[in-house]
Amino acid sequence: MSARQVDEIVERARERLGMLEDVMAGLGDVTADATSADGRVRVRVDGGGGMIALDLAESACRLDAAEVSATILATVHEAARIAAGKRARLLSELRDSFR
């Protein structure tokens, strides 16, 4: 193997490492927002789907607790679905870059 070939291999490895570092940083930055159909509940989740923000409209206070809970959960699940899609796109881009 020539020195030029070794240099090319090393350069490709550096590029891929840089891409991997970018994706890892991107995964750490993933968040997603969702709003309930009635607009009373807004949530933000982190990349793992954990809720990091919750906003309730004043009108949500007029609902019974079971309805508020169900709306919050449904909205969190929607935001988590969106976050999972963002993570999947980042990982897909990484996989594609290694082909």
Solvent accessible surface area in square Angstrom, and as a share of the most:
residue,aa,sasa,rsa
1,M,172,0.77
2,S,54,0.35
3,A,78,0.61
4,R,162,0.59
5,Q,84,0.37
6,V,66,0.38
7,D,93,0.48
8,E,77,0.34
9,I,76,0.39
10,V,61,0.35
11,E,82,0.37
12,R,121,0.44
13,A,59,0.46
14,R,159,0.58
15,E,91,0.41
16,R,81,0.30
17,L,100,0.50
18,G,28,0.27
19,M,67,0.30
20,L,70,0.35
21,E,103,0.46
22,D,103,0.53
23,V,15,0.09
24,M,114,0.51
25,A,61,0.48
26,G,21,0.20
27,L,37,0.18
28,G,66,0.63
29,D,112,0.58
30,V,11,0.06
31,T,49,0.29
32,A,2,0.01
33,D,76,0.39
34,A,10,0.08
35,T,77,0.45
36,S,15,0.10
37,A,121,0.94
38,D,81,0.42
39,G,40,0.39
40,R,68,0.25
41,V,2,0.01
42,R,132,0.48
43,V,6,0.03
44,R,101,0.37
45,V,0,0.00
46,D,54,0.28
47,G,11,0.11
48,G,73,0.70
49,G,18,0.17
50,G,35,0.33
51,M,89,0.40
52,I,94,0.48
53,A,44,0.34
54,L,71,0.36
55,D,68,0.35
56,L,81,0.40
57,A,40,0.31
58,E,148,0.67
59,S,28,0.18
60,A,2,0.01
61,C,106,0.64
62,R,184,0.67
63,L,37,0.18
64,D,90,0.47
65,A,80,0.62
66,A,74,0.58
67,E,87,0.39
68,V,24,0.14
69,S,56,0.36
70,A,60,0.47
71,T,27,0.16
72,I,31,0.16
73,L,102,0.51
74,A,63,0.49
75,T,5,0.03
76,V,20,0.12
77,H,121,0.54
78,E,68,0.31
79,A,0,0.00
80,A,28,0.22
81,R,148,0.54
82,I,53,0.27
83,A,0,0.00
84,A,39,0.30
85,G,25,0.24
86,K,72,0.31
87,R,74,0.27
88,A,56,0.44
89,R,140,0.51
90,L,44,0.22
91,L,69,0.35
92,S,39,0.25
93,E,107,0.48
94,L,25,0.12
95,R,135,0.49
96,D,77,0.40
97,S,38,0.25
98,F,84,0.35
99,R,212,0.77
